[in-house]
Amino acid sequence: MTSDILALGEPMVEFNQAGAAGGRTYLQGFGGDTSNAAIAAARQGARVGYLSAVGDDVYGRMLRELWSRENVDHDGVRTDPRGFTAVYFVTHDDQGHHFSFFRQGSAASRMRPADLPLERIRQARVLHLSGISAAISDTACDTCFAAVDAARAAGVRVSFDTNLRLKLWPIARARAVMRDLIRQSDICLPSLEDISAISGLDDPDALVDFCLRLGAKTVALKLGAQGALLADGERRIRLAPHACKPVDATGAGDTFGGAFLARWVAGDDLEQAGRYAAVAAALSTEGYGAVDPIPRAEAVRRAMATS
């Protein structure tokens, strides 16, 4: 299948702490930033594919069943008999949500450039990857750069979400790798905290300028409860946050990215795609887990019509 959006990274199975039984009850769901973004894009109507690896285990089979249900093509996902499918736990307290990951040695972290289906990449419209895609191992990082090289050589747009996780790599390496990926991106989707840590800056306009100077063509800076700031070198658009009743922000940034890309490949301009994505991300915080609360297109359009 030719994909509008082809995402690359590590999928995960999620266990999210719910309010019942004094916090001892967990909802089983799914996660992994680029998988979340792929599902968000598919729920908005884009043709989406995924590139990764899972273990020959029950969690890998659960993820394949999920992608099949969500119309995300997973022919590009290898089953690695020597690896395992990563899992993580989400807990909640007054300080927000906290993650505990079990991923070292996962199938996705064992990806290598030779595993890439290069023709699939060349036929896509957008290749999407993240800082986590590059951080999970040295070979996964090499795989990301090989995928970007193949995409750029074929005229495929590159989308990059920073998603900085300092438990995965030291800040000096993260800065070097992410600056290079931002330089090669057509669409950069940073969060305020991530790009501040990478750049040493904190003003949103300065952060957008930082990404544009590196070489990003379009920047959609996610500001959480403060909305978003969009720029493409000619225009700069500030988006107010969409009113919502959040209970769990897990995956909200991934929903923003997937929804933004879906509307961008559908022909929306920068502001239209950004406004749509901001509403989708806000709606995704009104339920628990990274995937289940991701809204479908009809829910986003209803919310936009009443805002």
C-alpha positions as CSV (number, residue, x, y, z in Angstrom):
1,M,0.0,0.0,0.0
2,T,1.2,3.5,-0.8
3,S,1.0,5.6,2.3
4,D,0.2,9.2,2.8
5,I,2.1,8.9,6.1
6,L,4.7,6.3,7.0
7,A,5.8,6.3,10.6
8,L,8.9,4.8,12.0
9,G,9.6,3.9,15.7
10,E,8.8,1.8,18.7
11,P,5.3,0.6,19.5
12,M,4.5,-0.4,23.1
13,V,1.8,-2.0,25.2
14,E,0.5,0.3,28.0
15,F,-0.7,-0.2,31.5
16,N,-2.3,3.0,32.7
17,Q,-3.3,3.5,36.4
18,A,-7.0,4.1,36.8
19,G,-8.9,5.6,39.8
20,A,-10.4,2.3,41.0
21,A,-9.1,0.2,43.9
22,G,-6.9,2.8,45.4
23,G,-4.9,3.1,42.2
24,R,-4.2,-0.6,42.0
25,T,-6.3,-1.1,38.9
26,Y,-4.6,-0.5,35.5
27,L,-6.2,-0.2,32.1
28,Q,-4.4,-2.1,29.4
29,G,-3.9,0.0,26.3
30,F,-1.3,0.8,23.7
31,G,1.4,3.4,23.2
32,G,4.7,4.3,21.5
33,D,4.8,7.8,20.2
34,T,5.0,7.2,16.5
35,S,2.4,4.4,16.7
36,N,0.1,6.8,18.5
37,A,0.6,9.4,15.8
38,A,0.0,6.8,13.1
39,I,-3.3,5.8,14.6
40,A,-4.3,9.5,15.1
41,A,-3.6,10.2,11.5
42,A,-5.6,7.1,10.4
43,R,-8.5,8.1,12.5
44,Q,-8.6,11.4,10.6
45,G,-8.8,9.5,7.3
46,A,-5.1,9.4,6.1
47,R,-3.6,6.3,4.5
48,V,-1.0,5.3,7.1
49,G,1.7,2.7,7.3
50,Y,4.1,1.7,10.1
51,L,7.8,0.6,10.1
52,S,9.1,-1.2,13.2
53,A,9.7,-4.6,14.8
54,V,7.9,-6.5,17.5
55,G,8.6,-9.6,19.4
56,D,7.2,-13.0,18.7
57,D,5.0,-12.7,21.8
58,V,1.4,-11.9,22.9
59,Y,2.1,-8.1,23.0
60,G,3.4,-8.1,19.5
61,R,0.3,-9.9,18.3
62,M,-1.9,-7.5,20.2
63,L,-0.3,-4.6,18.5
64,R,-0.8,-6.1,15.1
65,E,-4.5,-6.7,15.9
66,L,-4.7,-3.0,16.9
67,W,-3.1,-1.7,13.7
68,S,-5.4,-3.9,11.7
69,R,-8.5,-2.5,13.5
70,E,-7.2,1.0,13.0
71,N,-6.4,0.7,9.3
72,V,-2.7,1.2,9.8
73,D,-0.7,-1.0,7.4
74,H,1.9,-3.0,9.3
75,D,3.5,-5.1,6.6
76,G,6.6,-3.1,7.3
77,V,6.7,-4.3,10.9
78,R,9.1,-7.2,11.4
79,T,8.6,-10.0,13.9
80,D,12.0,-10.4,15.7
81,P,12.2,-13.8,17.5
82,R,15.2,-12.6,19.5
83,G,13.6,-9.4,20.7
84,F,10.5,-8.6,22.8
85,T,7.7,-6.1,22.6
86,A,8.2,-3.2,25.0
87,V,5.7,-2.3,27.7
88,Y,5.3,0.7,30.0
89,F,3.2,1.8,33.0
90,V,1.6,5.2,33.6
91,T,0.9,6.4,37.2
92,H,-0.8,9.6,38.2
93,D,-0.5,11.9,41.2
94,D,-0.8,15.6,42.0
95,Q,2.3,16.3,39.9
96,G,0.9,14.8,36.8
97,H,1.5,11.5,35.0
98,H,4.7,9.4,35.3
99,F,6.1,6.7,33.1
100,S,8.0,3.5,33.9
101,F,9.4,1.8,30.7
102,F,10.5,-1.8,30.1
103,R,12.1,-1.5,26.7
104,Q,15.9,-2.2,26.8
105,G,16.6,-4.9,24.2
106,S,13.2,-4.6,22.6
107,A,12.6,-5.8,19.1
108,A,12.3,-2.2,17.9
109,S,15.6,-1.2,19.5
110,R,17.2,-4.0,17.4
111,M,16.2,-2.4,14.1
112,R,19.0,-1.9,11.6
113,P,19.2,0.1,8.3
114,A,19.2,-3.2,6.4
115,D,15.7,-3.9,7.7
116,L,14.2,-0.9,6.0
117,P,11.7,-1.5,3.1
118,L,13.2,1.3,1.1
119,E,10.7,1.1,-1.7
120,R,7.9,1.7,0.8
121,I,9.6,4.8,2.0
122,R,10.2,6.1,-1.5
123,Q,6.5,5.7,-2.3
124,A,5.2,7.6,0.8
125,R,4.2,11.2,0.9
126,V,5.5,11.8,4.4
127,L,8.0,9.9,6.6
128,H,7.4,10.5,10.3
129,L,9.8,9.8,13.1
130,S,10.7,11.1,16.5
131,G,13.5,11.6,19.0
132,I,12.5,8.3,20.7
133,S,12.8,6.5,17.4
134,A,16.5,7.6,17.3
135,A,17.2,7.2,21.1
136,I,16.2,3.6,21.8
137,S,19.6,2.3,20.5
138,D,22.5,3.2,18.2
139,T,21.3,0.8,15.5
140,A,17.8,2.4,15.7
141,C,19.4,5.8,15.3
142,D,21.3,4.6,12.2
143,T,18.0,3.2,10.9
144,C,16.3,6.6,11.3
145,F,19.0,8.4,9.4
146,A,19.0,5.8,6.6
147,A,15.2,6.2,6.4
148,V,15.5,10.0,6.2
149,D,18.2,9.7,3.5
150,A,16.0,7.5,1.4
151,A,13.0,9.8,1.9
152,R,14.8,13.0,1.0
153,A,16.5,11.3,-2.1
154,A,13.0,10.4,-3.3
155,G,11.4,13.8,-2.6
156,V,9.4,12.4,0.4
157,R,8.6,15.0,3.1
158,V,10.2,14.3,6.5
159,S,8.3,15.0,9.7
160,F,10.1,15.0,13.1
161,D,8.7,15.1,16.6
162,T,11.4,15.8,19.2
163,N,9.9,13.8,22.1
164,L,13.1,14.1,24.2
165,R,13.5,11.3,26.8
166,L,16.7,11.8,28.8
167,K,16.5,8.3,30.4
168,L,17.3,7.0,26.9
169,W,20.4,9.0,26.1
170,P,22.6,11.9,27.4
171,I,21.6,15.4,26.6
172,A,24.8,16.1,24.5
173,R,24.0,13.2,22.2
174,A,20.3,14.1,22.1
175,R,21.2,17.7,21.1
176,A,23.5,16.6,18.3
177,V,21.1,14.0,16.8
178,M,18.0,16.1,17.1
179,R,19.6,19.2,15.6
180,D,20.6,17.1,12.6
181,L,17.1,15.6,12.3
182,I,15.5,19.1,12.7
183,R,17.8,20.4,9.9
184,Q,16.5,17.7,7.6
185,S,12.8,18.0,8.5
186,D,10.1,19.5,6.4
187,I,7.7,19.5,9.3
188,C,9.1,19.8,12.9
189,L,6.7,19.1,15.8
190,P,8.6,20.0,19.0
191,S,7.2,20.5,22.5
192,L,8.2,23.5,24.5
193,E,10.1,21.5,27.1
194,D,11.9,19.4,24.6
195,I,13.2,22.1,22.3
196,S,14.1,24.3,25.3
197,A,16.3,21.5,26.6
198,I,17.9,21.1,23.2
199,S,18.4,24.8,22.4
200,G,18.9,26.4,25.9
201,L,16.1,28.9,24.9
202,D,12.7,29.4,26.5
203,D,10.8,32.0,24.6
204,P,8.4,30.3,22.1
205,D,9.2,32.7,19.3
206,A,12.9,32.2,19.8
207,L,12.4,28.4,19.9
208,V,10.5,28.5,16.5
209,D,13.3,30.7,15.1
210,F,15.8,28.1,16.3
211,C,14.1,25.3,14.4
212,L,13.7,27.4,11.3
213,R,17.4,28.5,11.3
214,L,18.5,24.9,11.6
215,G,16.5,24.2,8.4
216,A,13.0,23.1,9.3
217,K,10.6,24.3,6.7
218,T,7.5,24.3,8.9
219,V,7.3,24.3,12.7
220,A,4.3,23.5,14.9
221,L,5.5,24.2,18.5
222,K,3.2,22.5,21.1
223,L,2.7,24.6,24.1
224,G,0.4,22.3,26.2
225,A,-2.2,24.3,28.1
226,Q,-1.0,27.5,26.3
227,G,-2.0,26.2,22.8
228,A,0.5,26.1,19.9
229,L,2.7,28.4,17.8
230,L,2.9,27.7,14.0
231,A,5.5,29.1,11.6
232,D,6.7,28.4,8.1
233,G,9.2,31.3,7.5
234,E,6.5,33.6,6.1
235,R,3.6,33.3,8.6
236,R,3.5,33.0,12.4
237,I,0.2,31.9,13.9
238,R,-0.7,31.6,17.6
239,L,-3.4,29.1,18.5
240,A,-5.3,29.4,21.8
241,P,-5.9,26.1,23.6
242,H,-9.2,24.4,22.9
243,A,-11.4,24.1,26.1
244,C,-11.6,20.6,27.5
245,K,-11.8,18.6,30.7
246,P,-8.5,16.8,30.8
247,V,-7.9,13.7,32.9
248,D,-4.8,12.2,31.2
249,A,-2.5,13.9,28.8
250,T,-0.7,10.7,27.7
251,G,-0.2,10.8,24.0
252,A,-1.7,14.3,23.4
253,G,1.3,15.5,21.6
254,D,1.3,12.4,19.4
255,T,-2.3,13.0,18.6
256,F,-1.5,16.6,17.6
257,G,1.3,15.4,15.3
258,G,-0.8,12.7,13.6
259,A,-3.8,14.9,13.2
260,F,-1.6,17.8,11.8
261,L,0.0,15.5,9.3
262,A,-3.3,14.0,8.2
263,R,-4.8,17.4,7.5
264,W,-1.6,18.7,5.9
265,V,-1.5,15.8,3.4
266,A,-5.3,16.4,2.8
267,G,-4.5,19.9,1.6
268,D,-5.1,22.1,4.6
269,D,-2.9,25.1,5.0
270,L,-0.7,25.7,8.1
271,E,-3.4,27.4,10.2
272,Q,-6.2,24.9,9.2
273,A,-4.0,21.9,10.0
274,G,-2.8,23.4,13.3
275,R,-6.3,24.4,14.5
276,Y,-7.6,20.9,13.7
277,A,-4.7,19.3,15.4
278,A,-5.0,21.4,18.5
279,V,-8.7,20.4,18.9
280,A,-7.9,16.7,18.4
281,A,-5.1,16.8,21.0
282,A,-7.4,18.5,23.5
283,L,-10.1,15.9,23.0
284,S,-7.5,13.1,23.5
285,T,-6.9,14.3,27.1
286,E,-10.5,13.6,28.2
287,G,-9.9,9.9,28.6
288,Y,-7.3,7.5,30.0
289,G,-4.5,6.1,27.9
290,A,-2.6,7.0,24.8
291,V,-4.8,5.4,22.1
292,D,-8.4,4.9,23.2
293,P,-9.2,8.6,23.7
294,I,-7.8,9.7,20.3
295,P,-10.8,11.3,18.5
296,R,-12.0,10.4,15.1
297,A,-12.6,13.0,12.4
298,E,-16.3,13.5,13.1
299,A,-15.7,14.2,16.8
300,V,-13.0,16.8,16.0
301,R,-15.3,18.5,13.5
302,R,-18.2,18.7,15.9
303,A,-15.9,20.2,18.5
304,M,-14.5,22.7,16.0
305,A,-18.1,23.7,15.0
306,T,-19.1,24.5,18.6
307,S,-15.9,26.2,19.7
